[in-house]
């Protein structure tokens, strides 16, 4: 046991400097400090078995550094023997060969393990890390197949690679659609009423509080029935569309007649002297028949489609 202590003399300065540093903050430093405290507990137990009642902090730190260096050297040598035989995990024969190589008598280990004054060190309490709640769960988590080692990282959550549609199908129920349309219409009317009440003139039911229950002020007109007689914008638009379509049909028929007259060579002289019933007067007559007032236009009968 003397040789390892001497060999670990080069690590003593580093051990003291690390013990006097500030509190660790990163996970790696926290792990190093926890391992260091565990070795200090083991060294203190060994000193108690040997009959010591107290020890200075510097002495405990020195013994702790010696033990850490000795264990580190055993692990490094066992790893080297393991890799020398084309393996990745050290086994018991690797550790035994390492102890023999370092000059330790392996036969004394069973007797030392069965000593009577041995002190049992209780394991430190294990605190489970807080479980972070998952925001989205979809499907079952996939486990590793047989050909993937267990120490490999786990598969991500299923929602990262499983198709999860987030849209809803449109509602096609007639009753639901009608109720939704009625509620939307009611909301629109209410919003327009409030807008007109805020922007226009209002009348109040209560003289004391003008803002309570505002009513849209009625504006009297000289001819109240005029709004009922005038057509709406939609009706005017449909009338304009029908008029334009009829005019297009009429111009197409006139153009076809003019083309048929131009194709006939014997009618060139007749075309030079246009009669009152020729093409151009008919077009002018059709333009004169267009009336701007919708109430003075001729009645248009709807087209009746005959069933075949």
Buried (B, 14 or more C-beta within 10 A) or exposed (E): EEEBBEBBEEBBEEBEEBBEEEEBEEEEBEEEBEEBEBBBEBBBBEBBEEEEEEEEEEEBBBBBBBBBBBEEBBEEBBBEBBEEEEEEEBEEEBBBBBBEEBEBEEEEEEEEEEEEEEEEEEEEEEEEEEEEEEEEEEEEEEEEEEEEEEEEEEEEBBBEEEEEEEEEEEEEEEEEEEEEEEEEEEEEEEEEEEEBBEEEEBEEEEEEEEEEEBEEEEEEEEEEEEEEEEEEEEEEEEBEEEEEEEEEEEEEEBEEEBEEEEEEEEEEEEEEEEEEEBBEEBEEEBEEEEEEEEEEEEEEEEEEEEEE
